[in-house]
Amino acid sequence: MSDQQVYTMRIHYLNSTVQTFVFPQQGEASSVSQRIDTMRKREDLLLHMEDRLMLIPKQSILRIEITPCPPAWPSDALHGVRLIKETK
């Protein structure tokens, strides 16, 4: 039995709030890119948690960071990018 990859997702909101979630790999590693594309097309981010379903309107989100980087990603993503400076 193989161990499932666990990802951390940080959601940065327009009001400067940050929420951090963890979740296991969803399906096969090769389906990650397709799942990301589907999420990008929705108006809301749906999170199924143990005790509730959370619906987050995307218009309230500044950015989402997922670590570690999934093994597959959408074809229109830039590859090999490094953040060299971030300012507030």
C-alpha positions in Angstrom: 0.0 0.0 0.0 1.5 3.3 -1.1 1.4 6.5 1.0 -0.9 9.2 -0.4 0.7 12.6 -0.9 -0.6 15.3 1.4 -0.8 18.9 0.1 -1.0 22.2 1.9 -3.2 24.9 0.4 -3.0 28.5 1.6 -5.8 30.8 0.4 -5.0 34.5 0.6 -8.1 36.6 0.6 -8.6 40.2 -0.6 -9.2 41.3 3.0 -5.7 40.0 4.0 -7.0 36.9 5.8 -5.1 33.7 5.1 -6.5 30.2 5.7 -4.4 27.1 5.5 -5.8 23.7 4.7 -4.3 20.2 4.1 -5.7 17.5 1.9 -4.6 14.2 0.4 -4.0 13.6 -3.3 -7.3 13.5 -5.1 -7.4 10.5 -7.5 -4.4 9.6 -9.7 -1.4 12.0 -9.9 -2.1 12.3 -13.7 -5.5 13.8 -13.0 -4.2 16.8 -10.9 -3.9 19.0 -14.0 -7.5 18.2 -15.1 -8.8 18.9 -11.5 -7.0 22.3 -11.4 -8.5 23.2 -14.8 -12.0 22.3 -13.5 -11.5 24.4 -10.3 -10.4 27.4 -12.4 -13.7 27.3 -14.4 -15.9 27.3 -11.3 -17.1 30.5 -9.7 -16.7 29.1 -6.2 -14.0 26.9 -4.5 -15.7 23.8 -3.0 -14.0 22.2 0.0 -15.5 19.0 1.5 -14.4 18.9 5.1 -15.1 16.2 7.7 -18.0 18.2 9.3 -19.1 20.6 6.5 -19.0 21.6 2.9 -17.3 25.0 2.5 -18.1 27.2 -0.5 -15.7 30.1 -1.1 -16.5 32.7 -3.7 -13.5 33.1 -6.0 -14.1 36.9 -6.2 -12.9 37.0 -2.5 -9.7 35.2 -3.2 -6.4 37.0 -4.1 -4.4 33.9 -4.7 -4.1 30.2 -3.8 -0.8 28.4 -3.1 -0.4 24.6 -3.1 2.7 22.9 -1.8 4.4 20.7 -2.6 4.0 21.4 -6.3 1.7 18.7 -7.8 3.3 16.3 -10.3 1.0 17.5 -13.1 -0.3 21.0 -13.8 -2.3 22.8 -16.6 -0.4 23.2 -19.8 -0.7 27.0 -19.7 1.2 27.3 -16.5 4.7 28.8 -16.6 7.4 26.3 -15.6 10.7 26.8 -13.8 9.6 30.1 -12.2 11.4 31.4 -9.1 10.1 34.1 -6.8 13.0 36.4 -6.1 11.2 39.3 -4.3 7.8 39.9 -2.7 6.8 43.2 -1.3 3.7 44.4 0.7 
